[in-house]
Amino acid sequence: RLEALDGRLGRDAVGAAIYFLIWRLLPSSSDDKAPELRDAVPASVAARHRRLELAARRMATAVNGGSFRSRFIGPGGTDFAEARPYQGEDMREIDWKTSAKKDELYAKKFELERDMPLMLVIDISRSGRFGTRGTDKRTAIEDAAAVLAMAAAHSNVRVGAVLISDRVEQVFPARGGSRHAMMIVDAILKAEPTGNATDLKPGLEAAGKLLGSRSMVAILSDFIAPDFKDALGSLASRHDVRAIRVTDPAEMGPLPDVGLLPVVDAETGATRMLDTSSKTGRAEAASAVARREASVENAFTASRINPISLSTEGDPLESLEQAFHPKAKQSFKH
């Protein structure tokens, strides 16, 4: 949530300094005019929509219908269908109760639920406007969410969305059809948060209350937020949750020695000077990043979630497709 005041400093140095305080970069106040700027360049907006639609069709073609669900929740399905004679399956699939009754080994057979909707929980907080490479995190999150929404519609999967910052910003119940999916996409690309901070808990809790039957849930965020472990665990205990984490390389790197760095917290307006030449300060920065990453990893591990990682470096959409369809090799065209 930091913004460099001295334009002469390198963006990588600024990015690293951000995580010295576990703050994150935002663009200058002129970015508040983003909606107007988007409206002023309809050709660029149209080109982005075309690219997202192409990406969605590619994904839907590769993993459509039941395959979309199986790629999302993983192999094995979710519903117990029947017990059948054991034929060398994973030992964990043995149905010991049935085996004891039949006096021979039986395995559990699972099937995918046929009408599992997809709920997107999308972090649109201001901290997402940080990026030191090809794009910023917010754009990568928007694009990934839009592609998932359209791919779900193409695969006849109902889709909904919860847009969040430090509060619930917008809610779209899960419905079918391309028109509904495009309404969600339009909202994602135009959304500007009313909340200034980042907190995943309200959004995760809202998604849990909104969903009745078992659903697929995709959480798109950088996951740099106050403790969300319990809220994530509660949601994952009742639904098939995938975490799609977007990061920037500067977030993980060491703090460089660039001398005094004036920074401002764009959410609170607080300003301070960072002495990046201090070895102690750089050591504290590295320790802070390590603690943050350990906390995020612990939250995922506790909920048995294997996150999909996207980076602002390279093509996030291509990485997303690879996660859902590992055999795909052709790159997206800009």
N, C-alpha and C positions, 0 to 999 in steps of 0.2 A: 504494500500500500504506500510505497514511497515514490516520490518524484524528484529527480535530480534537479537542483537549482542552477548548476553550472553546466551549460551545454558543452563545454570543452572536454568534460570527462567522458571516457569511453563507456558505452552501454554495458559492456561486460562487467566493468568495475562497479557501475551503479547497481547492476543486478546482484552481484555478490554482496555488496554492502547492505542491500535490502534484507538479506537473510541473516545478517549480523544481529538485527533486532527482531527477526521473524516478522518483518513488515514486507509489503509487496508494492511493486511499482504501479502507478497509474499514469496515464498521459496527462498533459497539462489541462488547465481548465477549459481550453478551447475545445476539448473533446466533448464537452457538454452539448456541443452543437452537432454531434454525430448524426442524429436523426435527420436534421435539415440537410447535412452534407450528403447523406445517402439518397435523399429525395432529389438532390441536385445532380446526381450522376446515375440516372436510370440505366445507362448502358452497362455500367459496372455491376449494378445490382442484378440486371438481367443475366449477365455472364455468370455471376455467382450462382444464381438459381439454376442455370443450365448445367453447370458443373455438378451441383448437388443432386440434381435429378438424374444425371448420367451415372453418378456414383451409386445412387439408390437402386437404379435399375440393374446395374452390374451386380450389386450385392443380392438383390432379390432373385435374379436369374441364377446366381451361383448357389444360393441357399434359400429356396422358397418353401412356403407352406410349413409342413412339419419339420423340414430341414432347418428352417430359420429357428424354430423353437429348440431343436436338438443342439444346434450350434450355440444358441444362447445359454441354455441351461446345462449343456454338457451331455455326454452319452449316458444311457441308462434309463432316461425318462424319469417320470415323477410318480406315476400311479402304479400301484401293485395290481397286476392283472390276474395271475394265477400261479400255481406251483406246478412245475413240470420236472420229469426225471433229469437228474444232474448229468450234464454232458461235458464236463470239463470246464465249466464257467469259473469265474473268480470265486474263491472259497468264501468270500464275504457275502456272496449272493445265495448261499445255501440256506434253505428254509428248514431250520433244525426241528421245529415243531412238527411239520408235515413229515419230515424224514423219520422221526421217531414213531409216528403213527403207521407209516407205510413200511417201516423196517428196511428202507433203502433211501439213498440220498435224493433229495429233491431241491431244485433251485427256484428262486423267485423270478418271475417274469414281469417286467415293467413295461408300461406303455406311456407315451406322452399324453398329457391332457390335451384335448382337441381345441379347446376354446380359451387358452390362456392369453389374456391381453398383455400388452407391453406398456408399462408406465415409465416415463422418462422423468427423472428428478434432475433438474438442470440448474447448476450454480451460475447465476448471472451477476454475481457481486462485482463491485467496481475493481476489486483486486485482480480480476481476470485480465485487465487491460495491460498486463505485463508481458513483454516479449523482447528478447535480445537477438532473435534469429529471423526466420522467414515470416513469422506471423506472431500474434499475441495469443495468450491462452484462451481468452474469451472467444476469439474467432474460431480457434480449433474446437472448442466446446460447442459453439453454435453449429458449425459444419457437421460434426459428428452426430449431434442430436438430430439435426435436420435429416441426415441420411438415414438414420435408424427409423425415424418416423415415417419417411416415405417408403423405405424398404419394407417395413411392417405392413403398410397399406397395400403395396404391390403383392405381398404374400398373404393377403386376406387375414391379417392379424389386427385386431382392434388396438388402437394406440391412444394414450393419454399423456398428460404432462403436468408436472408441478415445477414452476419456476421459482427459485429461491435466492435470497441474499442472506440477511440475518433474520429473515422472516419469509413467510409465504407470499410471493408476489402475484402469481396467477395460477389458476388451476383449470385444467381441461380434463374432464372425465374421459375414460377410454371409450372410443367409438370406432366404428369401421368406416371405410371409404376414403378415397383420395382427397375429397374436398375437406374433410375433417383434418386429415394429416397436413394438408397444405395450410390450413388455418393455424395449426400448431407451429409449423415452420415459419410462417409470417410473424407470429408472435415472438418466436425465439430470436429472429433476426432483428426485430425492431425494439425488443425489450430494453428498458432502462430502469435499473433498480431504484426503489424508493428508500430502501435501507442502505446505510453507509458501510456496514460491517459485513463479516462473513460468519455464518453459524449454520452448520448443516442440520443440527438437531430438529429445529422446527419443521423443516422440509421433510425429513425422514419420518417424523412422527405424523405429519399430515398425510403423506403417501400411505402409511400404514392404516390410518383411519379411513382413507378414501377407498382402499381396496377391500373388497369382500372376499371373494374366492381367491384361490392361489393364482398368482400372477408372476410375470417376468418384470423385473425392475432394473432399469439401467440408471446408475447414478453417475453423472458427468460433472467432474469438479477437479480442482487441483488437490483437494482434501487437506489443505492447509487451513485448519479451523480449530476452534476450541473442541475439547474432548467430545467425540461423537460415537465412541465405542459401543455404549449401551444401546443407543438409538439404532445404530446399524445392526447390532446383533438381534434386536427385537424384530426388525424388518426382515432380516435374513432367515429368522427361525420360521417364518410363515410364508415366505415367497422366495422365488429363485432370483437372487440378486447378483448383478454384475457391476463391478466398479470400473469405470473408465476414467483413469487418472491422466490429466494433461499437465505436463511440467515443462519448464524451460531449463536448458543446460546450466544457466547461471545460478539457478536455485541450488544446484548440487555442488558447485565448485567452491574452492577455497576463496577466502577474502583476499584480494590483491592489495598490495601496498601502493596506494595512490594519494597518500597524504590526507589532508583534511577534506572531508566530503560533506557538504551541507545538504541535508535532506529534510523533506517535510512529509508528515503523515497526512495523506489526502483525505482520510476519513475523520481525523480529529483536528487537523490544522496545526498540530504541534510541530515545531521545527527544532532541530538539534544538529550539532556538528559531530561527525564520526571521525576519529583519528585512526585511519586504516594503516598508519605506519607502525602502530603498536603491536608488538608480537603477542602481548597478552590479549589484546582485542581480537586479533586474528584467531588465536587459540580458542577464545570464548565463542567466536563465530562458528568455528568448526564443530565445537561441542554442542552448540545450539542446534545446528543442522542435524547432527547425529541423533540428538534427543527427539527432534521433531520426526525424523524418518522412522525411528524405532517405535514411536507412538502410533504413527500411521500404519506401519507394518503389523503391529500388535493388534490393532483394530481389525485389520483384514484377516489375520490369522485366527483370531477369536471367533470370527463369523464364517470361517472356512471359505473365504473369498479369494480367488486368484485374480487380481486386477489386470485389466488391459491397459497397457501404458502407451500413451501418445505423447509426442514431443513437438514443440514449436519448430524444432529443427527438422527439416525434411518435409514429407507430406503426411500429415496426420490421417487423412482419409485413406491413403494407401495402407497405412499401418492398421487402421480399423478393419479394412477389408481382409487383410492378412489374418487378423485375429479371428474373424468369422469364417474365413475360407482360406486356410493356410496354403493351399495349392495354387492360389491365384498369383500370377507373376507379373501381369501387365500393369504398368503404372497408370494412374489417372492422368488425363491430359488437362492442362490448364487452359 
